[in-house]
Each structure stands twice: as structure tokens, then as C-alpha cells.
Amino acid sequence: MNGFHHIVLCTPKERPLPTISDVAKRATVSTSTVSRVIHGAKNVRPATREKVERAIEELGYVPSAVAQSLRSKRTRSLALVVSDITNTFWTTVVRGVEDVAHRHDYSVLLCNTDENLAKQLRYLDVLISKQVDGIIIAPYDSDSQHLHKLRSRNIPTVLIDRRIEGWDADSVCGDSVSGAWALVRHLISLGHTRIAMVSGPASTSTAEDRVAGYCVALTEASIPVDPRLIKRGEYRTVSGEELTHQLLDEGLDPTAIFAANNAIAMGVIAALEKRGLRIPQDMALVCFDDFPNASRFFPFLTVVAQPAYDMGVNAAQLLLSRLDSEVSLQPRHVVLPSRLIIRHSCGSTLQNGEEYIFSLPLPQGDAVQGSMVKPLSLEERRDLSGCIAGRNTPAPRGAERLSGYDKSDVNRLLQALQHQEADRLPHLELQVTSQRVYEYVLEHEPRYDTVGTKVGAQSIAPEDHVEFALRLGMDAVPCNFSWRPNGSKLDDLPPPPSLAHQLSYLERYLRAAQGTSVGIIACFTSFFDTALLAAGVIDGSKGFHDDQPVLEQLMDVILENQGKVMRVVCDRFADDLALVLVNDDIADPAGLRIPAEQFVSIFPQRMKRLIAPAKEHGKLVAMHTGGKLDGVLSILFDIGFDAVHPLVPECNSIFDIKRQWGGKMAVMGNIPTTLLAYGCREEIEEKVREYCIQLAPGGGYVLSSSDGIVDTIPPENFVAMTQAVHRYGRYGSLGTYV
């Protein structure tokens, strides 16, 4: 039986399990009625449903998974095949996969290959026989033939952490090249020139990518690459120890060692301890991968940390979205950034002249969070051909973008937000809720997604939304990441939307926009107005003080979730996004909703945390808020916002704000929705023309309505505004009919 043994334990008087027929008999209904109740059908009378549910409970009936899978052709099971479950990196990946799978009613079968090809092949046979719906796998090596059984049977598969040659399957990886480059470059900055590397097997893509990053950093610093200082073995502690002894026995005299993963690093430490060598006084040490659970109690090793949990989440999302898709999806490749965390093992504290006293707890500070490693550019990667054999360098996402008059152009929008002039003034609408307007522009009834369990509300289908923008020549559309829980008690808050659903929803937007010139804006609800709304605080100036402790707790819960979503979205999709927008009504027509001193004490630092992932990735960040903003903009600017929307005309002078903040903060919006609702075409065109003449010069302005496109706005008036932007907003002839 291929080494697998099945053991069944029975008792002499074991009672047979109840069947669906037993339930039907107890409830005095048909088996088909029981089936409808089990599957949540609506065409069952309440009294009948209650009888069936009571019978199920009394009998302890559990629906047969086998029977259900025969009907649905799904087993609701996924497999996760990893190389070493004892490594904390992989346990964290497993948790990410399991959390997503559990949320979507899938079970996960975990297989551990121990970096053994025969064991991997045997597991694949077992998983195929169990008819799992899909597999996430860290393959033993880069040879696609070893996964031929999956490919030939069209089993949905996601590769995690490692690439293979010859099969373009979905994949999720960390940026091993850039991470290794950052570690070695840091050692070089400390004065090290004899840097050894203890790596994993040459047959795995991660090991060779890390060797490549090591070589690039040395080459950049004009340090010759000495092949004798590169030792390849296995991703195991014992291998790290043996190879370190080899380095020391061969008299190569390294002053620093780069371990290719945390298991190898433990072996390096063991070998140095046996030799009586101290870290970092006698030998500096850095490694790839952190110790997610142990680093809090052992904050010693300088590492490049991969987002292991996020890798698991993304892999599960890719697999589930492929399983749920009704169309064939192109292979998707996710490369997540890593973070450089500088601690003590590299000798940085000695270089800084600090007295080195090893005692716990070590001071951690901001270094524990580390800094994101900037991915190598396309040009830099093209120069790696001598270091990374066989590596295919993908074209930059979004590089092929169209431009032209009367066409959508996300680059036009980005230039304006960076205070530059493009071909014409950009046009953007972040909130269109009028079905009449959609039908008028699309010339058919729009498709809607009921996405209450996904992103918070019913909204137009992404495919129609992008088509809507293309027909109008709008330069971008929003994809909303919304969580607005109700209830002031923390233990009563509804759960946030599924992260996997939200990632899949954004994927749909990006697929719809692929090959077009329409940009996608990631729009996030925030913590301030959401907490006030959840707690029922309408007048912040009166109600905030009494409820401040509870409100701040609510804010932190909301911030934690939305910050996690923003980080995952930015780490995976930053290159695909036009910009990031935060939706938080912090002001009303009189100004800030709470006293300024309270606002400054609770808002800026939290908001900096929320938008930190977007800023790390170099994305422009805009704030959407109503109310009077002339006293608020300096706070938003200090936080790091690049633009503000929509500057409602009833309480803001957009002309004064543009003069004051030109070149520093872009402004978006201000076409009065009352004018769009009740004005005539000539009045609308004249207002757009005025804005083009006064606000467009020098960039820094994006035209938009002041309060969204709602049902009271005639579709003809909305289109008149859009056409007026095209006529009067072209640079070189602003305000002139073209």
C-alpha cells in the first residue's frame, strides 16, 4: 500500500450512523425535503424546516461528504505540499492557507516531503486518488516533469515559494534576489569583503536566486565573487553546520556568513559555537527568513523576512479563484516584497560604537518592523543574466498603456496628481450609483455583483465598470475595500469581509482593465468615521469625549483589519494600481468633526500606520472626505497625503486651496452635483470651462463631481460634463472649444 496504512477502530456494539432516510422518517417528510433544508433552499415552510432541523439534532445526523462530492463533483478539500513542516516559515505559510480555506468551507490536507523527491511523488499519487480539488505545492526542484501527474490531469495547482521550468502555473513567491542583495549589501556597508554564503540545493529556484542576489551585491561593490565562498547543501540545520565547518577548515577566512534560510542559520550558529567563535564579534551572520514566533523572544538575527502568512493567503486565494472561475484564467504570478530587519548578529551595534552587552530583552524599537526591500528594477534584472541562469525576466506590469485625446489614460491622471501637465485635464468619478447613468452610457442594463460577503455592498460588475470608463474616456475606476461594522461592543462586531474574496474582486478589475488604458484605484474605508458610525456618534463635538476610550478601541480594531488588507493588496498589486485612496469623513461643513486637539492626538499616527504600505511602495495616496477642509489640509499633508477629494463647493473655495497648495497637494472634484442635477447643458459646460482655465494650468487638478453621480442627475447632464472636459481641457488650448 505504498507505505500508507489505514487503521479502523470499532467497538462491538457500535450503532450505525443515521442516514437521510432516518431524518426524513423522524420528521415525517420526504428525503428531498430534508435535502432542501440541508442545502438552505428557500422553498421550505418554516414549520417544516423546524421539524427537519430538530430531527437532525436529535439523531446527530451528519450529511455524507462523499454523497455531496458526487453531486457537486467537488470534495471541498485542498492539499498543501511543503518541504519541511518543522521550519517556522512553512508553519506560518500553512496557517495562511488554512485560514482562507476554513473561511471558504474547505479542508486542507497537509503533506511534508522532507525535500525528498520520492516522497513528493508518492504524496501526489495519494492526493490524486483522494480527488482533492486543487493543490498548493512547494516543489522539490525546478523540473516540471516531476509535476507531470498534476499537469496531465489539469488539477488546479499553485506553486509556492519556488518556480519550475516548463509549466506556467499560478505561483506565489517572495523576492529572493532583492532580499539577498539587500542582506549582502548591508554587510558590505559594515566593511565586510570576505562574505561567505551557505545556500540550499542548486536544483531549487530560491537557492539560486539568493546566490544571484549575493553575487549582484558583491559585483556592484567591485568585490570579486569567490566561488569557494559559496557552499551549496540542503535547507537543513545539519547541512548548515557541516558546510560552516568546511568553510572554516578550508582556511577561506570569511568575516561574515549569509545563510540562505533560517534552518541553515541555526546550523551555522551551532558550528561557530563549537569553534568558540562569537557572533558578531568574531563572525557576522545574516540569514534569509525570520523566526515568526521566536523572534519576539530572541531578537538577535539580522534577517530578510518574507511575508510567509501572506504568501499562504495569496496562494489559497489564487487556487480558490481558479476553482470558482467560470472562464479560463491566464497564469498569475505573485512576487511579494521582503523586509530587511537589522538586529545584532551582523555587528551593526559594534559599528555604531555602542557597548555590546548581550542580555534579554534586547532593545527592539522600530528595527523589528524593518524596512521593505525595494525590488530590483527591470533594467537591473536584465543585467543579472550572468548571475541567474535561466531566469525569465517579466515585462513590467502596466508598461503598455494607451494615451490619446478622448481616450482613457491612467498616466494622464498620474501626471496631474504629480503637478504636471499631460495632454488634457483628467476626469475621474469615484462614486457612480445611478443605474440610469450606467444604462445610458453602456447602452444595456449593467450587471451587478451582490458582494455583501466580499467587499461590503452591491456594486456594478468590474467588467462593466471598466467598460463604462472606456466609453467616457475616464482615466480610472475605484475598487472598494470596505468594512463598516455596526455595534459599539467589540465582541459583537460582525467579521470583516473575506480577504480572499477581496483579492479576487480586485483581480477581476485588473483583468477587465488589462490591455486598456483605464487605471484601478484601491479605495479603503478607514477607522475614524467608521468607528463613530458603529458607535452611533452623530455629533462628534458632543459625543466623542464621553465615549473616547471605546471609540479608540473600535478605531484600533478597524485599523488593524484595514491595515492588513492594505498591506496585502499593496505587497501583491502595487505595480498594477494607479493610486490608493482612503475614505474617511473627518470633517463637516464647520470643519473637523471633533476638537482639533483631540483629533491631532488620535488621528495622524493611526492614519500613518494605515497608509504606510502604500507609501512604502511609492504609491500616490489620496484622501476622500467631505466638509470644510481649509484648516485640515496641513494635517493631511503632514501625514503624507498627495491629494484630496472632492472639496465640496458649499464650504470650500477650490480656487483658494489650489493657489495655496499648488505643487504640494493635488485637488480633485468640486463640480457641484446640484448643477448636474438641475442645471442646463450650457451652464454645466461653462462651469467645466471655468475650471479648466483656472485650475488646470500646472497640473495638480483632477475634475470630478462634488458628491458622486446619483439618481437625481440626468444622464445627459453627466455626459455633458464629461464631453466638456474633452473639449475645453486640452493643454495648449485650455478653455477653447476643440
C-alpha positions in Angstrom: 0.0 0.0 0.0 2.9 2.3 -0.8 3.7 2.7 2.9 0.3 4.1 3.8 -1.7 2.1 6.4 -5.4 2.6 7.1 -6.5 1.7 10.7 -10.2 1.5 11.6 -11.2 1.2 15.3 -14.6 -0.3 16.0 -16.5 -1.2 19.2 -18.6 -4.4 19.4 -21.9 -2.6 19.8 -21.2 0.3 17.6 -24.5 1.8 16.3 -24.9 2.6 12.6 -24.7 6.2 11.6 -28.1 7.9 10.9 -29.0 8.4 7.3 -31.0 11.0 5.4 -33.9 8.5 5.3 -33.8 8.2 9.1 -34.1 12.0 9.4 -37.0 12.0 6.9 -38.8 9.3 8.8 -38.3 11.1 12.2 -39.6 14.4 10.7 -42.3 12.7 8.7 -41.2 14.3 5.4 -39.6 13.1 2.2 -35.8 12.8 1.8 -35.9 15.5 -0.9 -37.4 17.9 1.7 -34.6 17.0 4.1 -32.1 17.7 1.3 -33.6 21.1 0.6 -33.3 22.0 4.3 -29.7 20.9 4.5 -28.8 23.0 1.4 -30.6 26.1 2.6 -33.3 26.1 0.0 -35.9 28.9 0.4 -38.9 26.9 -0.8 -39.5 25.1 2.6 -42.1 26.2 5.1 -40.8 27.4 8.4 -42.6 24.8 10.4 -41.3 22.0 8.1 -37.8 23.4 8.3 -38.0 23.4 12.1 -39.2 19.8 12.2 -36.3 18.7 10.0 -33.7 20.6 11.9 -35.0 19.2 15.2 -34.8 15.6 13.8 -31.2 16.2 12.5 -30.2 17.4 16.0 -31.9 14.5 17.8 -30.4 11.9 15.6 -26.9 13.5 15.3 -27.1 13.3 11.5 -24.1 14.5 9.6 -24.5 14.9 5.8 -22.3 12.5 3.8 -19.4 14.3 2.3 -18.9 11.6 -0.2 -22.5 11.9 -1.4 -22.2 15.7 -1.6 -19.0 15.5 -3.6 -20.5 13.0 -6.1 -23.3 15.6 -6.7 -21.1 18.7 -6.9 -18.0 17.0 -8.3 -16.1 18.7 -5.5 -14.6 17.2 -2.4 -14.2 20.6 -0.7 -10.6 19.7 0.1 -7.3 21.2 -0.9 -3.8 19.9 -0.5 -0.8 21.8 0.7 2.6 20.1 0.0 5.5 21.7 1.8 9.2 20.8 2.2 9.8 21.0 5.9 6.9 21.5 8.4 9.4 21.9 11.3 10.6 25.2 9.7 8.6 28.1 11.2 8.4 29.7 7.7 6.3 26.8 6.5 4.1 26.6 9.6 3.3 30.3 9.0 2.5 29.6 5.4 0.3 26.7 6.4 -1.6 29.0 8.7 -2.3 31.5 6.0 -3.6 28.7 3.6 -5.7 27.1 6.3 -7.3 30.4 7.5 -8.5 31.2 3.9 -9.6 27.6 3.3 -11.6 27.4 6.5 -13.3 30.7 5.8 -14.5 29.1 2.5 -15.5 25.7 3.9 -12.6 23.8 2.5 -10.4 21.4 4.5 -6.7 21.2 3.9 -4.6 18.0 3.6 -1.0 18.8 4.7 1.8 16.8 3.2 5.5 17.1 4.2 8.0 16.0 1.6 11.2 16.5 3.7 12.9 17.7 0.4 12.6 14.1 -0.9 11.5 13.6 -4.5 10.3 10.0 -3.9 8.1 11.2 -1.0 6.7 14.1 -3.1 5.8 11.7 -6.0 4.1 9.3 -3.6 2.1 12.1 -2.0 0.9 13.3 -5.4 -0.4 9.8 -6.1 -2.3 9.8 -2.8 -3.8 13.2 -3.4 -4.9 12.4 -6.9 -6.6 9.3 -5.6 -8.4 11.3 -2.9 -9.6 13.7 -5.7 -8.6 16.9 -4.0 -10.0 20.0 -5.7 -6.6 21.7 -6.0 -3.0 21.6 -4.8 -0.6 24.2 -3.4 2.9 22.9 -3.6 6.5 23.9 -2.9 8.1 21.6 -5.5 11.2 19.6 -4.7 13.1 21.1 -7.6 12.7 23.1 -10.8 11.9 20.2 -13.1 8.3 20.3 -14.3 8.4 16.6 -15.2 8.2 15.8 -11.5 4.7 17.5 -11.5 3.6 15.9 -14.7 0.8 14.0 -12.9 -0.8 17.2 -11.9 -0.4 18.9 -15.3 -1.7 15.9 -17.3 -4.8 15.7 -15.2 -5.4 19.5 -15.3 -5.5 19.6 -11.5 -5.6 23.3 -10.4 -2.2 23.9 -8.9 -0.4 26.9 -7.3 3.4 26.8 -6.9 4.5 28.5 -3.7 8.0 29.8 -2.8 9.6 28.1 -5.8 9.4 28.2 -9.6 9.7 25.4 -12.1 10.7 25.4 -15.7 8.4 24.2 -18.4 5.0 24.7 -16.8 3.4 28.2 -16.5 1.2 27.6 -13.5 -0.1 30.1 -10.9 2.7 31.0 -8.4 3.4 32.9 -5.2 7.0 33.7 -4.3 9.0 36.1 -2.2 11.6 38.3 -3.9 14.6 36.2 -3.1 17.0 38.1 -5.4 16.3 41.5 -4.0 16.3 40.2 -0.4 19.7 38.5 -0.7 21.1 41.6 -2.4 19.9 43.8 0.5 21.5 41.5 3.1 24.8 41.3 1.4 24.8 45.0 0.6 24.2 45.7 4.3 27.2 43.5 5.3 29.4 45.4 2.7 28.3 48.7 4.3 29.7 47.4 7.6 33.1 46.9 6.0 32.9 43.2 5.1 34.6 42.0 1.9 35.1 38.3 2.7 31.4 37.2 2.8 30.6 33.5 2.6 27.3 32.1 1.6 25.8 28.8 2.9 23.0 28.0 0.5 20.4 25.4 -0.3 20.3 22.9 -3.2 21.1 24.2 -6.7 18.0 22.4 -8.0 15.7 24.8 -6.2 14.9 28.3 -7.7 15.0 30.0 -4.3 18.6 28.9 -3.5 19.9 30.0 -6.9 18.0 33.3 -6.7 19.6 34.0 -3.3 23.0 33.1 -4.7 22.3 35.5 -7.6 21.4 38.4 -5.2 24.6 37.7 -3.3 26.7 37.9 -6.5 25.0 41.1 -7.6 25.7 42.9 -4.4 29.4 41.9 -4.5 29.7 42.8 -8.1 28.1 46.2 -7.5 30.7 46.9 -4.8 33.6 45.8 -7.1 34.3 42.8 -4.8 35.3 39.7 -6.8 32.9 36.7 -6.4 35.0 33.8 -5.0 33.2 30.5 -5.8 34.9 28.8 -2.9 33.0 31.0 -0.5 29.6 29.7 -1.9 28.6 26.4 -0.3 25.5 24.6 -1.5 23.8 21.9 0.5 20.3 21.4 1.9 17.8 23.7 3.6 18.5 21.9 6.9 20.3 22.7 10.2 22.7 19.8 9.8 23.7 21.0 6.4 24.4 24.5 7.7 26.6 23.1 10.4 28.6 20.8 8.1 29.1 23.5 5.4 30.3 26.0 8.0 32.9 23.6 9.3 34.0 23.2 5.7 34.4 26.9 5.3 36.5 27.2 8.4 38.6 24.1 7.7 39.5 25.3 4.2 41.1 28.5 5.6 39.0 30.8 3.5 38.9 33.4 6.3 35.3 34.8 5.9 34.4 37.6 8.2 30.6 37.2 7.6 28.3 34.4 6.6 25.0 34.7 4.7 22.7 31.7 5.5 20.1 31.1 2.8 17.3 30.2 5.2 16.7 30.1 9.0 17.3 26.4 9.3 20.8 26.8 7.8 21.4 29.7 10.1 20.8 27.5 13.1 23.4 25.1 11.8 25.9 28.0 11.2 25.4 29.1 14.9 26.0 25.6 16.1 29.2 25.3 14.2 30.5 28.6 15.3 29.7 27.8 18.9 31.7 24.6 18.6 34.6 26.5 17.3 34.5 29.0 20.1 33.6 31.9 17.7 31.3 34.7 18.9 28.6 36.3 16.8 29.1 39.1 15.8 32.4 39.9 17.4 34.3 37.1 15.6 31.8 36.4 12.7 28.9 38.4 11.4 25.8 36.4 10.5 22.7 37.3 8.4 20.0 35.0 7.1 17.0 34.7 4.8 13.7 34.2 6.6 12.8 35.3 10.1 11.5 33.2 13.0 7.9 34.5 13.1 7.1 33.2 16.6 10.6 33.1 18.2 12.0 36.5 17.0 10.0 38.3 19.7 11.8 36.4 22.4 15.1 36.1 20.5 15.6 39.4 18.7 19.2 38.7 17.6 19.5 37.7 14.0 19.6 40.2 11.2 17.3 38.8 8.5 15.3 39.4 5.4 11.8 38.4 6.3 9.3 37.1 3.8 5.6 37.6 4.4 5.0 33.9 5.0 1.4 34.2 6.2 0.6 36.5 3.2 2.2 34.0 0.9 -0.2 31.4 2.2 -3.2 33.7 1.9 -2.4 34.7 -1.7 -1.7 31.1 -2.7 -5.1 29.9 -1.3 -6.8 32.9 -3.0 -5.3 32.1 -6.3 -6.4 28.5 -6.1 -9.9 29.2 -4.9 -10.5 31.9 -7.5 -9.4 29.4 -10.2 -11.8 26.8 -8.8 -14.6 29.3 -8.8 -14.0 30.9 -12.1 -16.3 30.0 -15.0 -13.8 31.1 -17.5 -10.2 30.0 -18.2 -7.7 32.3 -16.3 -4.3 33.2 -17.5 -1.5 32.1 -15.2 -0.9 34.6 -12.4 2.5 35.2 -10.8 2.7 37.0 -7.4 6.0 38.2 -6.1 5.8 39.6 -2.6 8.4 42.0 -1.2 10.6 41.2 1.7 11.7 43.3 4.7 15.3 43.9 5.9 15.3 43.7 9.7 18.6 44.8 11.2 19.4 43.3 14.6 22.6 42.4 16.4 24.1 39.4 14.5 25.6 41.5 11.7 27.7 43.6 14.0 25.8 46.9 13.3 25.8 47.8 17.0 29.6 47.3 17.2 30.0 49.5 14.1 27.8 52.2 15.7 30.2 52.3 18.7 27.7 51.0 21.1 28.8 48.9 24.1 27.8 45.4 23.2 26.2 43.7 26.2 24.1 40.6 25.3 21.1 40.5 27.7 17.4 39.8 27.3 15.2 41.5 26.5 17.2 43.2 23.8 16.1 46.7 22.8 13.9 46.3 19.7 12.4 49.6 18.7 11.5 50.3 15.1 14.1 47.9 13.7 11.9 44.9 14.5 9.5 46.2 11.8 12.4 46.6 9.4 12.2 48.3 6.1 10.8 47.0 2.8 13.4 45.8 0.3 13.0 47.7 -2.9 12.7 45.2 -5.8 15.4 45.4 -8.4 14.3 47.3 -11.5 13.7 45.7 -14.8 17.0 47.1 -16.1 18.9 45.7 -13.1 17.3 42.3 -13.6 18.3 42.3 -17.2 21.9 42.8 -16.1 21.7 39.6 -14.0 22.0 37.2 -16.9 25.4 36.1 -15.7 24.1 35.5 -12.2 20.7 34.0 -12.7 20.9 31.3 -15.3 17.6 30.5 -17.0 15.6 33.2 -15.2 12.9 34.8 -17.3 12.5 38.5 -16.6 8.9 39.5 -17.0 7.9 42.8 -18.6 6.8 45.4 -16.2 3.1 45.3 -15.5 1.2 48.2 -16.9 4.1 49.2 -19.2 1.9 49.1 -22.3 -0.6 51.9 -21.7 -2.5 53.8 -24.3 -2.9 57.5 -24.5 -4.7 59.9 -26.8 -7.4 62.5 -26.9 -10.9 61.3 -25.8 -9.4 58.1 -24.5 -8.9 56.9 -21.0 -5.3 57.3 -19.9 -4.2 56.5 -16.3 -0.8 58.2 -17.0 -2.7 61.4 -17.6 -4.2 61.1 -14.1 -0.8 60.3 -12.5 0.9 63.3 -14.2 -1.8 65.6 -12.9 -1.5 64.3 -9.4 2.2 64.9 -9.6 1.6 68.5 -10.6 2.4 68.0 -14.3 0.5 68.8 -17.5 -0.4 65.9 -19.8 -2.4 66.1 -23.0 -5.6 67.1 -21.3 -7.2 67.6 -17.9 -8.1 64.2 -16.3 -11.6 63.2 -15.4 -12.5 60.9 -12.6 -15.7 59.7 -10.8 -15.2 57.7 -7.6 -18.9 57.1 -6.8 -21.5 56.4 -9.5 -24.6 54.9 -8.0 -27.1 55.8 -10.7 -28.3 52.9 -12.7 -29.8 55.3 -15.2 -26.4 56.8 -15.9 -24.8 53.3 -16.3 -27.6 52.2 -18.7 -27.3 55.5 -20.7 -23.5 55.1 -21.2 -23.3 51.3 -21.6 -26.4 51.1 -23.8 -27.5 48.0 -21.8 -28.6 47.2 -18.3 -25.5 46.9 -16.2 -24.6 43.7 -14.4 -24.3 44.0 -10.6 -22.4 41.9 -8.1 -24.1 41.3 -4.8 -20.9 41.3 -2.8 -22.1 41.8 0.7 -19.9 38.9 1.9 -17.0 40.1 -0.3 -16.4 43.9 -0.3 -19.3 45.3 1.7 -22.1 46.2 -0.8 -23.8 45.7 -4.1 -21.8 47.3 -6.9 -21.5 47.3 -10.6 -19.6 44.3 -12.0 -15.9 45.2 -12.6 -16.1 44.3 -16.3 -19.0 46.8 -16.9 -17.3 49.4 -14.7 -14.2 49.4 -16.8 -16.3 49.4 -20.0 -18.2 52.4 -18.6 -14.9 54.3 -18.1 -13.6 53.4 -21.6 -16.8 54.8 -23.2 -16.4 58.0 -21.3 -12.7 58.4 -21.5 -12.4 58.4 -17.7 -8.9 57.7 -16.6 -9.5 55.3 -13.7 -12.2 53.5 -11.7 -12.3 52.6 -8.0 -12.2 49.1 -6.5 -13.6 49.4 -2.9 -12.3 47.6 0.1 -15.0 48.4 2.6 -15.6 47.3 6.2 -18.2 49.3 8.1 -19.2 47.1 11.1 -22.2 48.0 13.2 -22.2 47.9 17.0 -20.1 49.6 19.7 -19.2 46.4 21.6 -16.0 44.8 20.3 -17.2 41.3 20.9 -20.4 41.9 18.8 -18.7 43.3 15.7 -19.5 41.3 12.5 -16.5 39.7 10.9 -14.7 41.7 8.2 -15.1 40.6 4.6 -13.1 37.6 3.4 -9.6 38.7 2.4 -9.5 36.1 -0.4 -12.8 37.4 -1.8 -11.4 41.0 -1.8 -8.3 39.9 -3.6 -10.3 38.0 -6.1 -12.6 41.1 -6.6 -9.5 43.2 -7.3 -8.2 40.6 -9.7 -11.4 40.9 -11.7 -10.9 44.6 -12.0 -7.3 44.2 -13.1 -8.3 41.5 -15.7 -11.0 43.7 -17.0 -8.6 46.7 -17.3 -5.7 44.6 -18.8 -4.8 45.9 -22.2 -6.8 49.1 -21.8 -5.7 52.5 -20.5 -8.0 52.5 -17.5 -6.3 52.7 -14.1 -7.6 50.9 -11.0 -7.7 52.8 -7.7 -7.7 50.8 -4.5 -10.2 52.6 -2.2 -10.2 51.7 1.5 -12.7 52.7 4.2 -10.8 54.0 7.3 -11.2 53.9 11.0 -12.4 57.4 12.2 -15.8 57.9 10.7 -16.4 54.1 10.7 -15.9 53.9 14.5 -18.2 56.9 15.0 -20.8 55.4 12.8 -20.5 52.0 14.5 -20.9 53.6 18.0 -23.9 55.8 16.8 -22.0 59.0 17.4 -23.6 61.6 15.1 -22.3 64.8 16.6 -18.7 64.2 17.2 -18.1 67.5 19.0 -20.6 66.4 21.7 -20.4 62.7 21.9 -16.8 61.9 21.3 -15.4 63.0 24.7 -17.7 60.7 26.7 -17.1 57.7 24.6 -13.4 58.3 23.6 -11.9 55.1 25.2 -14.5 52.9 23.5 -14.2 54.8 20.2 -10.4 54.5 20.2 -10.7 50.7 20.8 -13.1 50.5 17.9 -10.7 52.5 15.7 -7.8 50.2 16.5 -9.8 47.1 15.7 -10.9 48.6 12.3 -7.4 49.9 11.7 -5.8 46.5 12.3 -8.1 44.9 9.7 -7.9 47.6 7.1 -4.2 48.0 7.6 -3.7 44.3 7.0 -5.8 44.4 3.8 -3.9 47.4 2.5 -0.6 45.7 3.2 -1.6 42.5 1.4 -3.1 44.5 -1.5 0.0 46.7 -1.9 2.5 44.0 -1.5 0.9 42.0 -4.3 -0.7 44.5 -6.6 1.2 47.8 -6.1 2.6 47.9 -9.6 -0.9 47.4 -11.0 -2.7 50.1 -9.1 -3.0 53.8 -10.2 -3.1 55.0 -6.6 -4.6 54.4 -3.2 -7.5 56.3 -1.7 -8.7 56.4 1.9 -12.3 57.2 2.5 -12.8 58.9 5.9 -15.2 61.7 6.6 -13.2 63.6 9.2 -14.9 67.0 8.6 -18.3 68.5 8.3 -19.4 71.9 7.0 -18.0 73.7 10.0 -14.6 71.9 10.0 -13.2 69.0 11.9 -15.9 66.8 13.5 -14.2 66.8 16.9 -12.0 69.4 18.6 -8.7 69.9 16.9 -6.5 68.9 19.9 -8.4 65.6 20.3 -8.2 65.0 16.5 -4.4 65.5 16.4 -4.0 63.2 19.4 -5.8 60.2 17.9 -5.8 60.6 14.1 -2.4 61.3 12.4 -0.3 58.5 13.9 -3.1 55.9 13.2 -3.5 57.2 9.6 0.2 57.0 9.0 0.1 53.3 10.0 -2.8 52.7 7.7 -1.2 54.2 4.6 2.3 53.0 5.4 2.2 50.1 2.9 1.1 52.3 0.1 3.9 54.9 0.8 6.5 52.1 1.1 5.6 51.0 -2.4 5.8 54.6 -3.7 2.1 54.9 -4.4 0.3 58.2 -4.5 -2.3 58.4 -1.7 -5.5 60.5 -1.7 -8.0 61.3 1.0 -11.7 61.4 0.4 -13.6 63.5 2.9 -16.5 65.9 2.9 -16.7 69.1 5.0 -14.7 72.3 5.3 -11.0 71.5 4.8 -9.0 74.7 4.8 -7.9 74.0 8.4 -7.4 70.3 7.8 -5.2 70.2 4.7 -2.0 70.9 6.6 -2.7 67.9 8.8 -3.3 65.6 5.8 -0.2 66.9 4.1 2.0 66.2 7.2 0.5 62.7 7.3 1.7 62.1 3.7 -1.4 62.5 1.6 -0.7 63.6 -2.0 -4.3 64.6 -3.0 -7.7 65.4 -1.5 -11.2 64.7 -2.9 -13.8 66.2 -3.5 -13.6 69.7 -1.9 -17.4 70.2 -1.9 -18.1 73.8 -3.1 -20.6 74.6 -0.4 -17.9 75.0 2.2 -14.6 75.2 0.3 -13.1 77.6 -2.2 -11.2 75.3 -4.6 -9.5 78.2 -6.2 -8.0 79.5 -2.9 -7.0 76.0 -2.0 -5.3 75.3 -5.4 -3.4 78.6 -5.1 -2.2 77.8 -1.5 -1.4 74.1 -2.1 -0.3 74.1 -5.7 2.8 72.0 -6.2 2.3 70.3 -2.8 -1.1 68.7 -2.7 -3.4 67.9 -5.7 -7.1 68.7 -5.6 -9.9 66.6 -7.1 -13.5 67.4 -7.7 -15.8 70.4 -7.0 -18.2 70.3 -9.9 -21.5 70.9 -7.9 -23.9 67.9 -8.1 -26.7 70.4 -7.7 -25.6 71.9 -11.0 -25.5 68.5 -12.6 -28.9 67.7 -11.2 -30.8 70.9 -12.0 -28.6 72.9 -14.4 -28.8 73.0 -18.2 -26.2 71.8 -20.6 -24.8 75.3 -21.3 -24.4 76.0 -17.5 -22.6 72.8 -17.0 -20.2 73.4 -19.9 -19.5 76.9 -18.8 -18.6 75.7 -15.2 -16.3 73.0 -16.7 -14.7 75.6 -18.9 -14.1 77.9 -16.0 -12.4 75.1 -14.0 -10.2 74.2 -17.0 -9.0 77.7 -17.4 -8.4 78.5 -13.7 -7.4 75.1 -12.1 -5.8 73.0 -14.9 -2.6 75.1 -15.5 0.5 73.5 -13.9 -1.3 70.2 -13.2 -2.4 69.3 -9.6 -6.1 69.2 -10.5 -8.5 66.4 -11.5 -12.0 67.2 -12.5 -14.8 65.3 -10.7 -18.3 65.8 -9.3 -18.5 67.1 -5.7 -20.7 64.3 -4.3 -21.0 61.4 -6.7 -23.3 60.6 -9.5 -26.7 59.8 -8.1 -30.2 59.0 -9.5 -31.3 62.7 -9.4 -28.7 63.6 -12.1 -30.0 63.2 -15.6 -27.6 61.0 -17.7 -27.5 63.7 -20.4 -26.1 66.2 -17.9 -23.4 63.8 -16.7 -22.3 63.1 -20.2 -22.3 66.8 -21.0 -19.8 67.4 -18.2 -17.6 64.6 -19.5 -17.7 65.9 -23.1 -16.9 69.4 -21.8 -13.7 68.2 -20.2 -12.6 66.8 -23.6 -13.5 70.0 -25.4 -12.0 72.6 -23.0 -9.4 70.7 -21.0 -6.7 70.1 -23.6 -3.4 71.7 -22.7 -2.2 74.3 -25.1 -5.8 75.4 -25.7 -7.4 75.4 -22.2 -10.9 76.9 -22.3 -11.0 76.9 -26.1 -13.5 74.7 -27.9 -11.5 72.0 -29.7 
